[in-house]
Amino acid sequence: MPSSVQREILAAAFGALGPVGTFIQFTYGHVVPVASDVANDLGLAFHLVGRTFLNLPPASVYEIGRSFG
């Protein structure tokens, strides 16, 4: 997904979520699906919540937010 589209989606989501809201991303990719320039521009951080290797294809869950405490 182009960075410009990622930026629009996440800016709108965090506008609705407020300052302490988090965005949960379920993905079949091996890395967080947010471009680093988008995360930096929006002041976002992320961490891996978990993975399931028994799922086909394997899946990952990331929490994306403004800060983690």
CHARMM internal coordinates of N, CA and C (Angstrom, degrees):
IC EDIT
DIST 1 N 1 CA 1.4514
DIST 1 CA 1 C 1.5316
ANGL 1 N 1 CA 1 C 107.66
DIST 1 C 2 N 1.3041
ANGL 1 CA 1 C 2 N 117.57
DIHE 1 N 1 CA 1 C 2 N 133.19
DIST 2 N 2 CA 1.4747
ANGL 1 C 2 N 2 CA 120.16
DIHE 1 CA 1 C 2 N 2 CA -179.43
DIST 2 CA 2 C 1.5341
ANGL 2 N 2 CA 2 C 112.24
DIHE 1 C 2 N 2 CA 2 C -60.20
DIST 2 C 3 N 1.3195
ANGL 2 CA 2 C 3 N 115.43
DIHE 2 N 2 CA 2 C 3 N 146.85
DIST 3 N 3 CA 1.4673
ANGL 2 C 3 N 3 CA 120.84
DIHE 2 CA 2 C 3 N 3 CA 179.89
DIST 3 CA 3 C 1.5210
ANGL 3 N 3 CA 3 C 112.23
DIHE 2 C 3 N 3 CA 3 C -56.62
DIST 3 C 4 N 1.3254
ANGL 3 CA 3 C 4 N 117.10
DIHE 3 N 3 CA 3 C 4 N -36.39
DIST 4 N 4 CA 1.4670
ANGL 3 C 4 N 4 CA 119.66
DIHE 3 CA 3 C 4 N 4 CA -179.09
DIST 4 CA 4 C 1.5326
ANGL 4 N 4 CA 4 C 111.17
DIHE 3 C 4 N 4 CA 4 C -63.02
DIST 4 C 5 N 1.3162
ANGL 4 CA 4 C 5 N 117.24
DIHE 4 N 4 CA 4 C 5 N -37.46
DIST 5 N 5 CA 1.4647
ANGL 4 C 5 N 5 CA 121.47
DIHE 4 CA 4 C 5 N 5 CA 178.83
DIST 5 CA 5 C 1.5285
ANGL 5 N 5 CA 5 C 109.98
DIHE 4 C 5 N 5 CA 5 C -72.07
DIST 5 C 6 N 1.3431
ANGL 5 CA 5 C 6 N 117.03
DIHE 5 N 5 CA 5 C 6 N -42.52
DIST 6 N 6 CA 1.4643
ANGL 5 C 6 N 6 CA 120.67
DIHE 5 CA 5 C 6 N 6 CA 175.97
DIST 6 CA 6 C 1.5224
ANGL 6 N 6 CA 6 C 110.46
DIHE 5 C 6 N 6 CA 6 C -56.77
DIST 6 C 7 N 1.3268
ANGL 6 CA 6 C 7 N 115.93
DIHE 6 N 6 CA 6 C 7 N -45.13
DIST 7 N 7 CA 1.4695
ANGL 6 C 7 N 7 CA 121.51
DIHE 6 CA 6 C 7 N 7 CA -178.48
DIST 7 CA 7 C 1.5316
ANGL 7 N 7 CA 7 C 110.44
DIHE 6 C 7 N 7 CA 7 C -61.13
DIST 7 C 8 N 1.3288
ANGL 7 CA 7 C 8 N 117.20
DIHE 7 N 7 CA 7 C 8 N -45.41
DIST 8 N 8 CA 1.4745
ANGL 7 C 8 N 8 CA 121.20
DIHE 7 CA 7 C 8 N 8 CA -179.86
DIST 8 CA 8 C 1.5278
ANGL 8 N 8 CA 8 C 111.12
DIHE 7 C 8 N 8 CA 8 C -62.19
DIST 8 C 9 N 1.3353
ANGL 8 CA 8 C 9 N 116.77
DIHE 8 N 8 CA 8 C 9 N -45.38
DIST 9 N 9 CA 1.4614
ANGL 8 C 9 N 9 CA 121.02
DIHE 8 CA 8 C 9 N 9 CA -178.03
DIST 9 CA 9 C 1.5276
ANGL 9 N 9 CA 9 C 110.71
DIHE 8 C 9 N 9 CA 9 C -64.57
DIST 9 C 10 N 1.3372
ANGL 9 CA 9 C 10 N 116.67
DIHE 9 N 9 CA 9 C 10 N -49.19
DIST 10 N 10 CA 1.4606
ANGL 9 C 10 N 10 CA 119.64
DIHE 9 CA 9 C 10 N 10 CA -176.89
DIST 10 CA 10 C 1.5203
ANGL 10 N 10 CA 10 C 112.46
DIHE 9 C 10 N 10 CA 10 C -70.51
DIST 10 C 11 N 1.3149
ANGL 10 CA 10 C 11 N 118.25
DIHE 10 N 10 CA 10 C 11 N -35.77
DIST 11 N 11 CA 1.4717
ANGL 10 C 11 N 11 CA 120.31
DIHE 10 CA 10 C 11 N 11 CA 176.79
DIST 11 CA 11 C 1.5281
ANGL 11 N 11 CA 11 C 109.83
DIHE 10 C 11 N 11 CA 11 C -62.69
DIST 11 C 12 N 1.3242
ANGL 11 CA 11 C 12 N 117.14
DIHE 11 N 11 CA 11 C 12 N -43.12
DIST 12 N 12 CA 1.4677
ANGL 11 C 12 N 12 CA 120.66
DIHE 11 CA 11 C 12 N 12 CA 178.53
DIST 12 CA 12 C 1.5314
ANGL 12 N 12 CA 12 C 110.96
DIHE 11 C 12 N 12 CA 12 C -66.71
DIST 12 C 13 N 1.3323
ANGL 12 CA 12 C 13 N 116.70
DIHE 12 N 12 CA 12 C 13 N -42.88
DIST 13 N 13 CA 1.4663
ANGL 12 C 13 N 13 CA 120.44
DIHE 12 CA 12 C 13 N 13 CA -179.11
DIST 13 CA 13 C 1.5290
ANGL 13 N 13 CA 13 C 110.82
DIHE 12 C 13 N 13 CA 13 C -62.44
DIST 13 C 14 N 1.3392
ANGL 13 CA 13 C 14 N 116.86
DIHE 13 N 13 CA 13 C 14 N -46.58
DIST 14 N 14 CA 1.4603
ANGL 13 C 14 N 14 CA 118.59
DIHE 13 CA 13 C 14 N 14 CA -178.11
DIST 14 CA 14 C 1.5221
ANGL 14 N 14 CA 14 C 111.99
DIHE 13 C 14 N 14 CA 14 C -75.11
DIST 14 C 15 N 1.3146
ANGL 14 CA 14 C 15 N 117.52
DIHE 14 N 14 CA 14 C 15 N -21.82
DIST 15 N 15 CA 1.4626
ANGL 14 C 15 N 15 CA 120.10
DIHE 14 CA 14 C 15 N 15 CA 171.09
DIST 15 CA 15 C 1.5170
ANGL 15 N 15 CA 15 C 110.68
DIHE 14 C 15 N 15 CA 15 C -65.14
DIST 15 C 16 N 1.3207
ANGL 15 CA 15 C 16 N 116.47
DIHE 15 N 15 CA 15 C 16 N -37.17
DIST 16 N 16 CA 1.4671
ANGL 15 C 16 N 16 CA 121.38
DIHE 15 CA 15 C 16 N 16 CA 178.93
DIST 16 CA 16 C 1.5260
ANGL 16 N 16 CA 16 C 112.28
DIHE 15 C 16 N 16 CA 16 C -80.70
DIST 16 C 17 N 1.3371
ANGL 16 CA 16 C 17 N 117.31
DIHE 16 N 16 CA 16 C 17 N -32.46
DIST 17 N 17 CA 1.4634
ANGL 16 C 17 N 17 CA 121.15
DIHE 16 CA 16 C 17 N 17 CA -176.31
DIST 17 CA 17 C 1.5207
ANGL 17 N 17 CA 17 C 113.77
DIHE 16 C 17 N 17 CA 17 C -76.13
DIST 17 C 18 N 1.3107
ANGL 17 CA 17 C 18 N 117.30
DIHE 17 N 17 CA 17 C 18 N -24.27
DIST 18 N 18 CA 1.4597
ANGL 17 C 18 N 18 CA 120.25
DIHE 17 CA 17 C 18 N 18 CA -178.45
DIST 18 CA 18 C 1.5190
ANGL 18 N 18 CA 18 C 111.68
DIHE 17 C 18 N 18 CA 18 C 85.04
DIST 18 C 19 N 1.3227
ANGL 18 CA 18 C 19 N 116.75
DIHE 18 N 18 CA 18 C 19 N -179.00
DIST 19 N 19 CA 1.4637
ANGL 18 C 19 N 19 CA 121.30
DIHE 18 CA 18 C 19 N 19 CA -170.84
DIST 19 CA 19 C 1.5291
ANGL 19 N 19 CA 19 C 115.63
DIHE 18 C 19 N 19 CA 19 C -67.88
DIST 19 C 20 N 1.3171
ANGL 19 CA 19 C 20 N 118.43
DIHE 19 N 19 CA 19 C 20 N -22.77
DIST 20 N 20 CA 1.4641
ANGL 19 C 20 N 20 CA 119.21
DIHE 19 CA 19 C 20 N 20 CA -178.50
DIST 20 CA 20 C 1.5325
ANGL 20 N 20 CA 20 C 113.01
DIHE 19 C 20 N 20 CA 20 C -113.25
DIST 20 C 21 N 1.3171
ANGL 20 CA 20 C 21 N 116.89
DIHE 20 N 20 CA 20 C 21 N 7.15
DIST 21 N 21 CA 1.4523
ANGL 20 C 21 N 21 CA 120.73
DIHE 20 CA 20 C 21 N 21 CA -179.26
DIST 21 CA 21 C 1.5195
ANGL 21 N 21 CA 21 C 112.53
DIHE 20 C 21 N 21 CA 21 C -71.31
DIST 21 C 22 N 1.3200
ANGL 21 CA 21 C 22 N 116.22
DIHE 21 N 21 CA 21 C 22 N 154.07
DIST 22 N 22 CA 1.4596
ANGL 21 C 22 N 22 CA 121.42
DIHE 21 CA 21 C 22 N 22 CA 175.35
DIST 22 CA 22 C 1.5188
ANGL 22 N 22 CA 22 C 109.60
DIHE 21 C 22 N 22 CA 22 C -125.35
DIST 22 C 23 N 1.3079
ANGL 22 CA 22 C 23 N 114.19
DIHE 22 N 22 CA 22 C 23 N 154.40
DIST 23 N 23 CA 1.4567
ANGL 22 C 23 N 23 CA 123.55
DIHE 22 CA 22 C 23 N 23 CA -178.81
DIST 23 CA 23 C 1.5186
ANGL 23 N 23 CA 23 C 106.22
DIHE 22 C 23 N 23 CA 23 C -114.84
DIST 23 C 24 N 1.3138
ANGL 23 CA 23 C 24 N 118.35
DIHE 23 N 23 CA 23 C 24 N 123.61
DIST 24 N 24 CA 1.4581
ANGL 23 C 24 N 24 CA 122.16
DIHE 23 CA 23 C 24 N 24 CA 179.50
DIST 24 CA 24 C 1.5221
ANGL 24 N 24 CA 24 C 107.83
DIHE 23 C 24 N 24 CA 24 C -99.83
DIST 24 C 25 N 1.3240
ANGL 24 CA 24 C 25 N 115.66
DIHE 24 N 24 CA 24 C 25 N 124.79
DIST 25 N 25 CA 1.4662
ANGL 24 C 25 N 25 CA 121.84
DIHE 24 CA 24 C 25 N 25 CA -177.02
DIST 25 CA 25 C 1.5220
ANGL 25 N 25 CA 25 C 109.39
DIHE 24 C 25 N 25 CA 25 C -114.97
DIST 25 C 26 N 1.3161
ANGL 25 CA 25 C 26 N 116.23
DIHE 25 N 25 CA 25 C 26 N 118.51
DIST 26 N 26 CA 1.4581
ANGL 25 C 26 N 26 CA 123.56
DIHE 25 CA 25 C 26 N 26 CA 174.91
DIST 26 CA 26 C 1.5106
ANGL 26 N 26 CA 26 C 106.60
DIHE 25 C 26 N 26 CA 26 C -98.99
DIST 26 C 27 N 1.3139
ANGL 26 CA 26 C 27 N 118.20
DIHE 26 N 26 CA 26 C 27 N 125.68
DIST 27 N 27 CA 1.4607
ANGL 26 C 27 N 27 CA 120.45
DIHE 26 CA 26 C 27 N 27 CA -175.51
DIST 27 CA 27 C 1.5200
ANGL 27 N 27 CA 27 C 111.50
DIHE 26 C 27 N 27 CA 27 C -142.94
DIST 27 C 28 N 1.3017
ANGL 27 CA 27 C 28 N 115.41
DIHE 27 N 27 CA 27 C 28 N 154.59
DIST 28 N 28 CA 1.4561
ANGL 27 C 28 N 28 CA 121.44
DIHE 27 CA 27 C 28 N 28 CA 173.68
DIST 28 CA 28 C 1.5220
ANGL 28 N 28 CA 28 C 111.34
DIHE 27 C 28 N 28 CA 28 C -96.21
DIST 28 C 29 N 1.3284
ANGL 28 CA 28 C 29 N 117.32
DIHE 28 N 28 CA 28 C 29 N 2.84
DIST 29 N 29 CA 1.4602
ANGL 28 C 29 N 29 CA 121.44
DIHE 28 CA 28 C 29 N 29 CA 177.54
DIST 29 CA 29 C 1.5173
ANGL 29 N 29 CA 29 C 111.29
DIHE 28 C 29 N 29 CA 29 C -82.41
DIST 29 C 30 N 1.3247
ANGL 29 CA 29 C 30 N 115.54
DIHE 29 N 29 CA 29 C 30 N 168.00
DIST 30 N 30 CA 1.4622
ANGL 29 C 30 N 30 CA 121.32
DIHE 29 CA 29 C 30 N 30 CA -178.64
DIST 30 CA 30 C 1.5276
ANGL 30 N 30 CA 30 C 112.93
DIHE 29 C 30 N 30 CA 30 C -91.76
DIST 30 C 31 N 1.3272
ANGL 30 CA 30 C 31 N 117.00
DIHE 30 N 30 CA 30 C 31 N -11.42
DIST 31 N 31 CA 1.4665
ANGL 30 C 31 N 31 CA 121.77
DIHE 30 CA 30 C 31 N 31 CA 179.82
DIST 31 CA 31 C 1.5216
ANGL 31 N 31 CA 31 C 108.98
DIHE 30 C 31 N 31 CA 31 C -130.94
DIST 31 C 32 N 1.3311
ANGL 31 CA 31 C 32 N 115.91
DIHE 31 N 31 CA 31 C 32 N 164.13
DIST 32 N 32 CA 1.4640
ANGL 31 C 32 N 32 CA 119.75
DIHE 31 CA 31 C 32 N 32 CA 179.08
DIST 32 CA 32 C 1.5351
ANGL 32 N 32 CA 32 C 108.72
DIHE 31 C 32 N 32 CA 32 C -58.61
DIST 32 C 33 N 1.3281
ANGL 32 CA 32 C 33 N 117.79
DIHE 32 N 32 CA 32 C 33 N 133.74
DIST 33 N 33 CA 1.4579
ANGL 32 C 33 N 33 CA 120.95
DIHE 32 CA 32 C 33 N 33 CA -173.76
DIST 33 CA 33 C 1.5313
ANGL 33 N 33 CA 33 C 114.59
DIHE 32 C 33 N 33 CA 33 C -85.78
DIST 33 C 34 N 1.3262
ANGL 33 CA 33 C 34 N 117.14
DIHE 33 N 33 CA 33 C 34 N 28.62
DIST 34 N 34 CA 1.4577
ANGL 33 C 34 N 34 CA 121.66
DIHE 33 CA 33 C 34 N 34 CA 178.00
DIST 34 CA 34 C 1.5219
ANGL 34 N 34 CA 34 C 107.32
DIHE 33 C 34 N 34 CA 34 C -118.45
DIST 34 C 35 N 1.3234
ANGL 34 CA 34 C 35 N 116.43
DIHE 34 N 34 CA 34 C 35 N 126.43
DIST 35 N 35 CA 1.4605
ANGL 34 C 35 N 35 CA 120.67
DIHE 34 CA 34 C 35 N 35 CA 179.18
DIST 35 CA 35 C 1.5253
ANGL 35 N 35 CA 35 C 109.87
DIHE 34 C 35 N 35 CA 35 C -61.28
DIST 35 C 36 N 1.3222
ANGL 35 CA 35 C 36 N 117.22
DIHE 35 N 35 CA 35 C 36 N 141.91
DIST 36 N 36 CA 1.4647
ANGL 35 C 36 N 36 CA 121.06
DIHE 35 CA 35 C 36 N 36 CA -176.73
DIST 36 CA 36 C 1.5232
ANGL 36 N 36 CA 36 C 111.87
DIHE 35 C 36 N 36 CA 36 C -61.70
DIST 36 C 37 N 1.3406
ANGL 36 CA 36 C 37 N 118.29
DIHE 36 N 36 CA 36 C 37 N -35.12
DIST 37 N 37 CA 1.4704
ANGL 36 C 37 N 37 CA 119.86
DIHE 36 CA 36 C 37 N 37 CA 178.90
DIST 37 CA 37 C 1.5259
ANGL 37 N 37 CA 37 C 110.95
DIHE 36 C 37 N 37 CA 37 C -66.57
DIST 37 C 38 N 1.3244
ANGL 37 CA 37 C 38 N 117.64
DIHE 37 N 37 CA 37 C 38 N -34.82
DIST 38 N 38 CA 1.4603
ANGL 37 C 38 N 38 CA 121.82
DIHE 37 CA 37 C 38 N 38 CA 177.64
DIST 38 CA 38 C 1.5318
ANGL 38 N 38 CA 38 C 109.53
DIHE 37 C 38 N 38 CA 38 C -67.61
DIST 38 C 39 N 1.3240
ANGL 38 CA 38 C 39 N 116.55
DIHE 38 N 38 CA 38 C 39 N -47.02
DIST 39 N 39 CA 1.4667
ANGL 38 C 39 N 39 CA 120.47
DIHE 38 CA 38 C 39 N 39 CA 179.23
DIST 39 CA 39 C 1.5252
ANGL 39 N 39 CA 39 C 110.37
DIHE 38 C 39 N 39 CA 39 C -59.92
DIST 39 C 40 N 1.3239
ANGL 39 CA 39 C 40 N 117.33
DIHE 39 N 39 CA 39 C 40 N -44.48
DIST 40 N 40 CA 1.4664
ANGL 39 C 40 N 40 CA 121.03
DIHE 39 CA 39 C 40 N 40 CA 179.85
DIST 40 CA 40 C 1.5240
ANGL 40 N 40 CA 40 C 111.56
DIHE 39 C 40 N 40 CA 40 C -64.45
DIST 40 C 41 N 1.3285
ANGL 40 CA 40 C 41 N 117.53
DIHE 40 N 40 CA 40 C 41 N -45.42
DIST 41 N 41 CA 1.4671
ANGL 40 C 41 N 41 CA 121.70
DIHE 40 CA 40 C 41 N 41 CA -179.37
DIST 41 CA 41 C 1.5251
ANGL 41 N 41 CA 41 C 112.10
DIHE 40 C 41 N 41 CA 41 C -60.36
DIST 41 C 42 N 1.3394
ANGL 41 CA 41 C 42 N 116.48
DIHE 41 N 41 CA 41 C 42 N -36.66
DIST 42 N 42 CA 1.4695
ANGL 41 C 42 N 42 CA 121.23
DIHE 41 CA 41 C 42 N 42 CA -177.03
DIST 42 CA 42 C 1.5266
ANGL 42 N 42 CA 42 C 112.73
DIHE 41 C 42 N 42 CA 42 C -94.11
DIST 42 C 43 N 1.3296
ANGL 42 CA 42 C 43 N 117.00
DIHE 42 N 42 CA 42 C 43 N -0.73
DIST 43 N 43 CA 1.4617
ANGL 42 C 43 N 43 CA 120.34
DIHE 42 CA 42 C 43 N 43 CA 179.76
DIST 43 CA 43 C 1.5164
ANGL 43 N 43 CA 43 C 113.47
DIHE 42 C 43 N 43 CA 43 C 68.85
DIST 43 C 44 N 1.3422
ANGL 43 CA 43 C 44 N 115.84
DIHE 43 N 43 CA 43 C 44 N 36.32
DIST 44 N 44 CA 1.4562
ANGL 43 C 44 N 44 CA 120.47
DIHE 43 CA 43 C 44 N 44 CA -176.18
DIST 44 CA 44 C 1.5247
ANGL 44 N 44 CA 44 C 111.87
DIHE 43 C 44 N 44 CA 44 C -103.14
DIST 44 C 45 N 1.3112
ANGL 44 CA 44 C 45 N 115.18
DIHE 44 N 44 CA 44 C 45 N 148.90
DIST 45 N 45 CA 1.4569
ANGL 44 C 45 N 45 CA 123.01
DIHE 44 CA 44 C 45 N 45 CA 173.81
DIST 45 CA 45 C 1.5250
ANGL 45 N 45 CA 45 C 106.97
DIHE 44 C 45 N 45 CA 45 C -124.49
DIST 45 C 46 N 1.3002
ANGL 45 CA 45 C 46 N 116.38
DIHE 45 N 45 CA 45 C 46 N 163.81
DIST 46 N 46 CA 1.4551
ANGL 45 C 46 N 46 CA 119.21
DIHE 45 CA 45 C 46 N 46 CA 179.84
DIST 46 CA 46 C 1.5128
ANGL 46 N 46 CA 46 C 109.98
DIHE 45 C 46 N 46 CA 46 C -148.85
DIST 46 C 47 N 1.3146
ANGL 46 CA 46 C 47 N 114.68
DIHE 46 N 46 CA 46 C 47 N 156.29
DIST 47 N 47 CA 1.4611
ANGL 46 C 47 N 47 CA 119.59
DIHE 46 CA 46 C 47 N 47 CA 171.41
DIST 47 CA 47 C 1.5196
ANGL 47 N 47 CA 47 C 109.69
DIHE 46 C 47 N 47 CA 47 C -147.27
DIST 47 C 48 N 1.3041
ANGL 47 CA 47 C 48 N 113.27
DIHE 47 N 47 CA 47 C 48 N 152.83
DIST 48 N 48 CA 1.4553
ANGL 47 C 48 N 48 CA 121.66
DIHE 47 CA 47 C 48 N 48 CA -179.70
DIST 48 CA 48 C 1.5217
ANGL 48 N 48 CA 48 C 108.72
DIHE 47 C 48 N 48 CA 48 C -75.43
DIST 48 C 49 N 1.3254
ANGL 48 CA 48 C 49 N 116.84
DIHE 48 N 48 CA 48 C 49 N 123.14
DIST 49 N 49 CA 1.4578
ANGL 48 C 49 N 49 CA 121.64
DIHE 48 CA 48 C 49 N 49 CA 177.84
DIST 49 CA 49 C 1.5261
ANGL 49 N 49 CA 49 C 109.55
DIHE 48 C 49 N 49 CA 49 C -85.45
DIST 49 C 50 N 1.3239
ANGL 49 CA 49 C 50 N 116.40
DIHE 49 N 49 CA 49 C 50 N -41.24
DIST 50 N 50 CA 1.4613
ANGL 49 C 50 N 50 CA 119.35
DIHE 49 CA 49 C 50 N 50 CA -179.38
DIST 50 CA 50 C 1.5154
ANGL 50 N 50 CA 50 C 112.15
DIHE 49 C 50 N 50 CA 50 C -178.42
DIST 50 C 51 N 1.3100
ANGL 50 CA 50 C 51 N 113.82
DIHE 50 N 50 CA 50 C 51 N 168.53
DIST 51 N 51 CA 1.4609
ANGL 50 C 51 N 51 CA 121.80
DIHE 50 CA 50 C 51 N 51 CA 177.79
DIST 51 CA 51 C 1.5181
ANGL 51 N 51 CA 51 C 108.96
DIHE 50 C 51 N 51 CA 51 C -137.96
DIST 51 C 52 N 1.2996
ANGL 51 CA 51 C 52 N 115.12
DIHE 51 N 51 CA 51 C 52 N 151.32
DIST 52 N 52 CA 1.4541
ANGL 51 C 52 N 52 CA 120.16
DIHE 51 CA 51 C 52 N 52 CA 171.60
DIST 52 CA 52 C 1.5183
ANGL 52 N 52 CA 52 C 108.16
DIHE 51 C 52 N 52 CA 52 C -127.27
DIST 52 C 53 N 1.3141
ANGL 52 CA 52 C 53 N 115.23
DIHE 52 N 52 CA 52 C 53 N 116.34
DIST 53 N 53 CA 1.4571
ANGL 52 C 53 N 53 CA 120.24
DIHE 52 CA 52 C 53 N 53 CA -178.69
DIST 53 CA 53 C 1.5232
ANGL 53 N 53 CA 53 C 111.22
DIHE 52 C 53 N 53 CA 53 C -90.33
DIST 53 C 54 N 1.3371
ANGL 53 CA 53 C 54 N 116.45
DIHE 53 N 53 CA 53 C 54 N -12.45
DIST 54 N 54 CA 1.4603
ANGL 53 C 54 N 54 CA 119.80
DIHE 53 CA 53 C 54 N 54 CA 179.11
DIST 54 CA 54 C 1.5221
ANGL 54 N 54 CA 54 C 112.13
DIHE 53 C 54 N 54 CA 54 C -80.48
DIST 54 C 55 N 1.3123
ANGL 54 CA 54 C 55 N 116.79
DIHE 54 N 54 CA 54 C 55 N -18.13
DIST 55 N 55 CA 1.4566
ANGL 54 C 55 N 55 CA 121.58
DIHE 54 CA 54 C 55 N 55 CA 175.75
DIST 55 CA 55 C 1.5285
ANGL 55 N 55 CA 55 C 108.66
DIHE 54 C 55 N 55 CA 55 C -73.73
DIST 55 C 56 N 1.3124
ANGL 55 CA 55 C 56 N 117.42
DIHE 55 N 55 CA 55 C 56 N 145.36
DIST 56 N 56 CA 1.4680
ANGL 55 C 56 N 56 CA 120.82
DIHE 55 CA 55 C 56 N 56 CA 175.44
DIST 56 CA 56 C 1.5177
ANGL 56 N 56 CA 56 C 108.69
DIHE 55 C 56 N 56 CA 56 C -119.01
DIST 56 C 57 N 1.3144
ANGL 56 CA 56 C 57 N 119.40
DIHE 56 N 56 CA 56 C 57 N 113.32
DIST 57 N 57 CA 1.4634
ANGL 56 C 57 N 57 CA 125.99
DIHE 56 CA 56 C 57 N 57 CA -2.08
DIST 57 CA 57 C 1.5280
ANGL 57 N 57 CA 57 C 110.44
DIHE 56 C 57 N 57 CA 57 C -75.69
DIST 57 C 58 N 1.3479
ANGL 57 CA 57 C 58 N 117.28
DIHE 57 N 57 CA 57 C 58 N 160.11
DIST 58 N 58 CA 1.4647
ANGL 57 C 58 N 58 CA 120.08
DIHE 57 CA 57 C 58 N 58 CA 177.10
DIST 58 CA 58 C 1.5270
ANGL 58 N 58 CA 58 C 110.93
DIHE 57 C 58 N 58 CA 58 C -55.55
DIST 58 C 59 N 1.3200
ANGL 58 CA 58 C 59 N 116.34
DIHE 58 N 58 CA 58 C 59 N 147.35
DIST 59 N 59 CA 1.4637
ANGL 58 C 59 N 59 CA 121.41
DIHE 58 CA 58 C 59 N 59 CA -176.15
DIST 59 CA 59 C 1.5242
ANGL 59 N 59 CA 59 C 110.49
DIHE 58 C 59 N 59 CA 59 C -124.52
DIST 59 C 60 N 1.3422
ANGL 59 CA 59 C 60 N 114.81
DIHE 59 N 59 CA 59 C 60 N 154.41
DIST 60 N 60 CA 1.4601
ANGL 59 C 60 N 60 CA 122.46
DIHE 59 CA 59 C 60 N 60 CA 177.24
DIST 60 CA 60 C 1.5253
ANGL 60 N 60 CA 60 C 108.62
DIHE 59 C 60 N 60 CA 60 C -130.17
DIST 60 C 61 N 1.3309
ANGL 60 CA 60 C 61 N 115.81
DIHE 60 N 60 CA 60 C 61 N 150.14
DIST 61 N 61 CA 1.4600
ANGL 60 C 61 N 61 CA 122.21
DIHE 60 CA 60 C 61 N 61 CA 176.47
DIST 61 CA 61 C 1.5268
ANGL 61 N 61 CA 61 C 107.36
DIHE 60 C 61 N 61 CA 61 C -124.15
DIST 61 C 62 N 1.3345
ANGL 61 CA 61 C 62 N 115.68
DIHE 61 N 61 CA 61 C 62 N 126.51
DIST 62 N 62 CA 1.4628
ANGL 61 C 62 N 62 CA 122.59
DIHE 61 CA 61 C 62 N 62 CA 178.68
DIST 62 CA 62 C 1.5119
ANGL 62 N 62 CA 62 C 109.87
DIHE 61 C 62 N 62 CA 62 C -118.26
DIST 62 C 63 N 1.3297
ANGL 62 CA 62 C 63 N 116.06
DIHE 62 N 62 CA 62 C 63 N 143.76
DIST 63 N 63 CA 1.4558
ANGL 62 C 63 N 63 CA 122.33
DIHE 62 CA 62 C 63 N 63 CA 170.18
DIST 63 CA 63 C 1.5269
ANGL 63 N 63 CA 63 C 106.86
DIHE 62 C 63 N 63 CA 63 C -102.99
DIST 63 C 64 N 1.3197
ANGL 63 CA 63 C 64 N 116.37
DIHE 63 N 63 CA 63 C 64 N 127.95
DIST 64 N 64 CA 1.4611
ANGL 63 C 64 N 64 CA 122.35
DIHE 63 CA 63 C 64 N 64 CA -179.18
DIST 64 CA 64 C 1.5217
ANGL 64 N 64 CA 64 C 107.07
DIHE 63 C 64 N 64 CA 64 C -118.37
DIST 64 C 65 N 1.3305
ANGL 64 CA 64 C 65 N 116.17
DIHE 64 N 64 CA 64 C 65 N 129.58
DIST 65 N 65 CA 1.4516
ANGL 64 C 65 N 65 CA 120.03
DIHE 64 CA 64 C 65 N 65 CA -178.31
DIST 65 CA 65 C 1.5164
ANGL 65 N 65 CA 65 C 112.08
DIHE 64 C 65 N 65 CA 65 C -157.24
DIST 65 C 66 N 1.3174
ANGL 65 CA 65 C 66 N 115.57
DIHE 65 N 65 CA 65 C 66 N -179.99
DIST 66 N 66 CA 1.4691
ANGL 65 C 66 N 66 CA 120.02
DIHE 65 CA 65 C 66 N 66 CA -179.34
DIST 66 CA 66 C 1.5112
ANGL 66 N 66 CA 66 C 112.16
DIHE 65 C 66 N 66 CA 66 C -78.86
DIST 66 C 67 N 1.3136
ANGL 66 CA 66 C 67 N 116.86
DIHE 66 N 66 CA 66 C 67 N -27.58
DIST 67 N 67 CA 1.4577
ANGL 66 C 67 N 67 CA 120.76
DIHE 66 CA 66 C 67 N 67 CA 175.83
DIST 67 CA 67 C 1.5203
ANGL 67 N 67 CA 67 C 108.29
DIHE 66 C 67 N 67 CA 67 C -166.75
DIST 67 C 68 N 1.3014
ANGL 67 CA 67 C 68 N 114.79
DIHE 67 N 67 CA 67 C 68 N 156.42
DIST 68 N 68 CA 1.4635
ANGL 67 C 68 N 68 CA 119.76
DIHE 67 CA 67 C 68 N 68 CA 177.44
DIST 68 CA 68 C 1.5218
ANGL 68 N 68 CA 68 C 107.78
DIHE 67 C 68 N 68 CA 68 C -127.19
DIST 68 C 69 N 1.3279
ANGL 68 CA 68 C 69 N 113.64
DIHE 68 N 68 CA 68 C 69 N 123.61
DIST 69 N 69 CA 1.3396
ANGL 68 C 69 N 69 CA 122.79
DIHE 68 CA 68 C 69 N 69 CA -171.00
DIST 69 CA 69 C 1.3769
ANGL 69 N 69 CA 69 C 138.55
DIHE 68 C 69 N 69 CA 69 C -67.19
END
COOR INIT
IC SEED 1 N 1 CA 1 C
IC BUILD
